[in-house]
Amino acid sequence: MAIVSKIEPVPLQVELVDPFVIASTRLDRVDNVAVKLVVRDGTTGWGEVATLHPVTAETYDDALGAVRAAADALCGTGVDRAEALAERLADLGLHGASRCGIEQAWWDAVARETGVPLFRRIAGEGGAPSAVTTDVTLPICAPERARELAAGYRERGFETLKVKVGGELAADLERVLAVLSAHPMAALVLDANEGWSVEQTLEAVRALRERGARIAMLEQPVPRADLEGLARLTREAGTLVAADEACRTLDDVRRIARHRQASAVNVKLAKCGVLEGLQMLREARRHGLATMIGAMVETRLGTGFSAHVAAALGGFAVVDLDTSLLLQRDPITGGPALDGPRWRIDPTVTGHGGGVG
């Protein structure tokens, strides 16, 4: 049993290369919180609380408070199962991103304590990790900047580009076409963050296909409450339609599958926590839904943990674990690293291997 001796928050604040602009918010700097969890034998695990308010319920100050509340509740106690930890964090009333960061640190500490890499603790013993190749995200920006970014990512070997849309349709189309002019063979994930209507989405799909675009996925094109519209796009758009904001819990996955409201789900551990995220992915696949694994705007600490999840489970339609590339500097030591679009995971390193300082 892992006896928790210390949990403490560590500020994780980094400037972005470009403002991260999506339909619902704008971020100029990552204001996240690293979680340092130490078990009685001195083994340390690390996790990350991602704050992208209002996409996440937490602000930076909320995240600090949540980690301190978990320390008060858990230090000096034994936590032997992931289910028990998730239940105790839920009893504290913590939101998804905070639960996620604390759970990540516990999973990491337990994997290190038992001498196994994190992907193996998730998947079970035996076998090598699946290859993990990520897309890369282009924010809402001027067409010229979008073209410049797309050209740079093409040179670095990225074959799937996730383009943020969801504003005024003509401007969105101009930006996507600028991306195509620089990387005409790219597979596109169009992420509207609830910003389009059904008709705007269908119009965009038609217009872009006429220009030769390869649309691999539409991610949450319509408001999360418009489940009928999401289902219609699933029937008519001719590509994968992923629920993101409309899929935050295990019950959401079951509803989406039962009513065919989407053909894919985007599971971000920061929405729901580690254990529920794993349950959501497995349940989605059981019902024949395609899966995407994504992140909030996280450093390599959080995305590296999710890369281990992707390596353990394999079979993702889209891996969207690129946000460490959007930062001006990398504050994380050790752990998985990105080589162009490919995550490098050392199968000899215990836990996920990352930390701060």
C-alpha atoms as one frame of an Amber mdcrd trajectory, in Angstrom:
protein
   0.000   0.000   0.000   1.284   3.477  -0.911   1.390   5.609   2.256   1.207
   9.251   1.175   3.639  11.387   3.163   3.535  14.647   1.198   1.491  16.384
  -1.478   2.448  19.872  -2.519   1.650  22.266  -5.366   4.463  23.657  -7.503
   3.775  26.669  -9.779   4.047  25.814 -13.466   3.863  29.115 -15.325   5.225
  29.507 -18.861   4.712  32.054 -21.631   3.289  30.898 -24.964   4.953  31.459
 -28.328   1.640  32.685 -29.782  -1.596  33.495 -27.967  -3.738  30.375 -27.774
  -6.976  31.700 -29.237 -10.011  29.467 -29.626 -13.691  30.232 -30.091 -14.377
  30.354 -26.355 -11.272  31.870 -24.753  -7.733  33.203 -25.144  -4.596  32.208
 -23.249  -1.306  34.115 -23.305   0.487  32.201 -20.561   0.190  28.765 -19.016
  -0.755  29.129 -15.359  -0.829  25.496 -14.337   0.073  23.731 -11.108   2.416
  20.765 -10.841   1.593  18.227  -8.153   4.441  16.626  -6.208   3.346  13.506
  -4.313   5.788  11.627  -2.093   5.122   8.199  -0.616   6.654   6.959   2.627
   9.729   5.310   1.096  10.651   8.641  -0.539   9.470   7.820  -4.049   8.124
  10.934  -5.772   5.439  11.147  -8.425   4.445  14.141 -10.514   1.204  15.333
 -12.121  -0.184  18.511 -13.642  -3.350  20.499 -13.002  -4.188  22.313 -16.246
  -6.144  25.552 -15.915  -7.851  26.927 -19.014 -10.779  28.792 -17.501 -13.668
  28.666 -18.402 -12.942  25.452 -20.346 -11.733  24.048 -17.043 -13.735  24.918
 -13.949 -10.537  25.774 -12.101  -8.497  28.937 -12.106  -4.859  28.892 -10.997
  -5.811  29.859  -7.439  -8.504  27.162  -7.393  -5.920  24.575  -8.440  -3.523
  25.601  -5.661  -6.340  25.320  -3.140  -7.418  21.928  -4.453  -3.925  20.440
  -4.128  -3.608  21.771  -0.578  -7.029  20.331   0.307  -5.926  16.944  -1.023
  -2.760  17.148   1.066  -4.794  17.775   4.213  -7.065  14.834   3.442  -4.562
  12.249   2.194  -1.201  12.780   3.892  -0.484  10.066   6.425  -3.022   7.696
   4.903  -2.672   4.659   2.689  -4.038   4.607  -0.840  -3.802   1.164  -2.373
  -6.131   1.413  -5.373  -6.833   3.937  -8.098 -10.569   3.538  -7.420 -10.110
   4.443  -3.753  -8.123   7.563  -4.636 -10.687   8.705  -7.210 -13.494   8.251
  -4.690 -11.707  10.263  -2.017 -10.959  13.116  -4.413 -14.582  13.134  -5.560
 -15.691  13.290  -1.911 -13.575  16.447  -1.538 -15.598  18.046  -4.350 -12.557
  18.603  -6.567 -13.085  19.426 -10.227 -11.742  17.275 -13.044  -8.441  19.033
 -13.741  -7.454  19.031 -10.069  -8.420  15.397  -9.649  -6.406  14.622 -12.750
  -3.198  16.259 -11.522  -3.347  14.513  -8.142  -4.228  11.159  -9.692  -1.375
  11.519 -12.199   1.093  12.093  -9.370  -0.207   9.034  -7.479  -0.127   6.768
 -10.573   3.412   7.976 -11.301   4.604   7.401  -7.719   3.116   3.902  -7.560
   4.640   2.943 -10.918   8.048   4.224  -9.808   7.738   2.514  -6.428   6.988
  -0.826  -8.115   9.699  -0.352 -10.743   7.611  -0.301 -13.927   7.055   2.296
 -16.655   3.688   3.987 -16.470   2.418   2.583 -19.786   2.981  -0.933 -18.455
   1.086  -0.228 -15.231  -1.851   0.965 -17.365  -1.744  -1.808 -19.960  -0.496
  -4.696 -17.844   2.734  -6.610 -18.037   4.319  -7.638 -21.307   4.765  -6.067
 -24.688   6.256  -2.824 -25.893   4.526   0.550 -26.007   2.566   1.433 -29.137
   4.022   4.215 -31.273   2.482   7.584 -30.462   2.296  10.252 -33.177   0.578
  13.546 -32.446  -1.047  16.231 -34.518  -0.196  19.879 -33.904  -2.588  22.750
 -33.228  -2.845  26.071 -35.051  -4.754  28.719 -33.073  -7.156  31.295 -34.445
  -4.775  33.795 -35.997  -4.173  35.813 -39.145  -3.974  33.764 -42.388  -0.367
  34.799 -42.922   0.627  33.476 -39.502  -1.365  30.267 -40.073   0.463  29.745
 -43.378   3.830  30.328 -41.689   3.052  27.888 -38.885   1.780  25.220 -41.281
   4.907  25.471 -43.419   7.119  25.104 -40.357   5.219  22.086 -39.092   5.362
  20.487 -42.534   9.146  20.801 -42.454   9.170  19.137 -39.023   7.217  16.133
 -40.285   3.708  16.783 -38.966   1.098  15.151 -41.180  -2.053  16.039 -39.200
  -2.877  19.650 -38.413  -5.581  20.651 -35.975  -6.919  24.061 -36.967  -8.938
  26.111 -34.508 -12.072  27.568 -36.090 -15.479  28.587 -34.790 -15.485  32.300
 -35.436 -16.806  34.129 -38.483 -17.060  31.495 -41.213 -15.403  33.433 -44.039
 -12.403  34.215 -41.838 -12.197  30.606 -40.700 -12.194  29.363 -44.290  -9.557
  31.884 -45.315  -7.311  30.670 -42.505  -7.793  26.969 -43.314  -7.076  27.623
 -46.997  -3.904  29.453 -45.995  -2.880  26.357 -44.055  -3.583  24.171 -47.103
  -1.512  26.406 -49.324   1.498  25.630 -47.133   0.703  21.966 -46.404  -1.699
  20.723 -49.100  -1.461  17.033 -48.116  -2.159  17.574 -44.429  -4.990  15.709
 -42.766  -7.114  18.350 -41.045  -8.871  18.253 -37.704 -11.236  21.236 -37.589
 -11.948  22.197 -33.990 -14.688  24.797 -33.591 -14.971  24.579 -29.790 -18.777
  24.803 -30.110 -18.528  27.890 -32.330 -20.330  26.819 -35.516 -23.907  25.889
 -36.338 -24.831  22.733 -38.232 -25.327  24.660 -41.466 -22.037  26.525 -41.086
 -20.259  23.227 -40.513 -21.748  21.595 -43.589 -20.981  24.679 -45.669 -17.376
  24.670 -44.466 -16.975  20.971 -45.253 -18.348  21.446 -48.770 -16.203  24.494
 -49.473 -13.001  22.930 -48.206 -13.508  19.635 -49.997 -13.983  21.535 -53.234
 -10.482  22.909 -52.644  -9.040  19.448 -52.054  -8.949  19.443 -48.261  -8.598
  16.120 -46.434 -10.852  16.540 -43.398  -9.998  13.787 -40.932 -12.269  14.947
 -38.134 -14.691  17.622 -37.012 -14.174  18.241 -33.302 -17.140  19.628 -31.332
 -18.370  21.803 -34.211 -21.634  22.837 -32.511 -22.622  23.839 -28.953 -22.501
  20.999 -26.457 -26.246  21.282 -25.799 -27.053  20.790 -29.501 -26.908  17.023
 -29.381 -29.418  16.708 -32.209 -27.202  18.877 -34.394 -24.138  16.847 -33.453
 -25.996  13.666 -34.402 -27.053  15.170 -37.733 -23.451  16.042 -38.565 -22.433
  12.522 -37.618 -24.883  11.255 -40.258 -24.203  13.832 -42.973 -20.678  15.249
 -42.753 -18.904  12.229 -44.211 -16.067  12.237 -41.690 -15.488  11.494 -38.029
 -17.389  13.841 -35.735 -15.928  13.984 -32.237 -17.671  15.072 -29.062 -15.334
  17.057 -26.808 -17.141  19.602 -24.642 -20.205  17.341 -24.911 -18.247  14.386
 -23.507 -16.922  14.864 -19.992 -17.965  11.730 -18.102 -18.431   7.993 -18.478
 -22.187   8.521 -18.603 -21.684  10.955 -21.507 -19.847   8.249 -23.473 -22.712
   5.832 -22.922 -25.305   8.443 -23.977 -23.354   9.369 -27.104 -23.034   5.726
 -28.113 -26.669   4.889 -27.352 -28.096   7.782 -29.366 -25.340   7.898 -32.023
 -24.664  11.538 -31.250 -21.056  11.336 -32.461 -18.756   8.854 -34.149 -15.778
   9.671 -31.914 -15.045  11.044 -28.458 -12.163  13.227 -27.344 -11.038  12.134
 -23.888  -8.868  14.631 -22.045  -7.758  13.445 -18.642  -8.034  17.015 -17.340
 -11.793  16.900 -17.941 -12.428  13.861 -15.801  -9.358  12.507 -14.008  -7.129
   9.564 -14.841  -9.272   6.624 -13.762 -12.483   7.903 -15.333 -10.585   8.858
 -18.473  -9.333   5.297 -18.863 -12.845   3.992 -18.246 -14.243   6.368 -20.862
 -11.745   5.254 -23.492 -12.421   1.588 -22.901 -16.191   2.094 -22.853 -16.090
   4.110 -26.079 -14.226   1.325 -27.845 -16.597  -1.277 -26.465 -19.419   0.611
 -28.215 -17.517   1.033 -31.492 -16.720   4.737 -31.119 -13.429   6.066 -32.452
 -11.209   7.629 -29.811  -9.105  10.743 -29.610  -6.840  11.623 -26.700  -6.264
  15.312 -26.116  -5.053  17.842 -23.596  -5.766  21.287 -22.281  -2.807  23.661
 -22.666  -0.380  21.517 -20.695   3.361  21.265 -20.346   5.229  18.076 -21.141
   4.406  16.853 -17.635   0.702  16.433 -18.395   1.017  15.552 -22.072   3.810
  13.086 -21.303   1.508  11.262 -18.903  -1.178  11.119 -21.606   1.429   9.902
 -24.099   1.947   6.908 -21.799  -1.813   6.318 -21.871  -1.765   6.466 -25.669
   1.211   4.085 -25.756  -0.524   1.664 -23.398  -3.857   1.537 -25.232  -2.915
   2.229 -28.873  -5.511   2.481 -31.629  -6.387   6.192 -31.448  -7.936   7.884
 -34.475  -6.264  11.139 -33.448  -3.612  11.861 -30.839  -3.652  15.533 -29.853
  -0.785  15.857 -27.376   1.150  18.765 -28.775   0.704  21.700 -26.403   4.245
  21.601 -25.016   5.288  22.750 -28.502   3.332  25.971 -27.981   5.466  27.072
 -25.006   8.436  29.416 -25.075  10.434  27.094 -22.820  10.210  23.570 -21.447
  10.165  23.568 -17.619  10.043  19.755 -17.353  13.008  17.499 -16.666  13.065
  13.899 -17.874  10.050  12.037 -19.172   8.792  11.417 -22.704   9.950  13.874
 -25.346   8.698  14.896 -28.758  10.847  14.189 -31.796   8.903  16.081 -34.455
   5.406  14.572 -34.226   6.551  11.363 -32.498   6.642  10.827 -28.768   9.756
   9.020 -27.551   9.013   6.881 -24.494  11.906   5.050 -22.853  10.587   1.613
 -21.769  13.366   1.304 -19.185  12.307   4.405 -17.199   9.905   3.851 -14.314
   6.735   5.907 -13.962   6.332   8.519 -16.654   9.796   9.842 -15.846   9.003
  13.560 -15.820   9.337  16.118 -13.058   9.884  19.787 -12.270  13.269  21.154
 -11.288
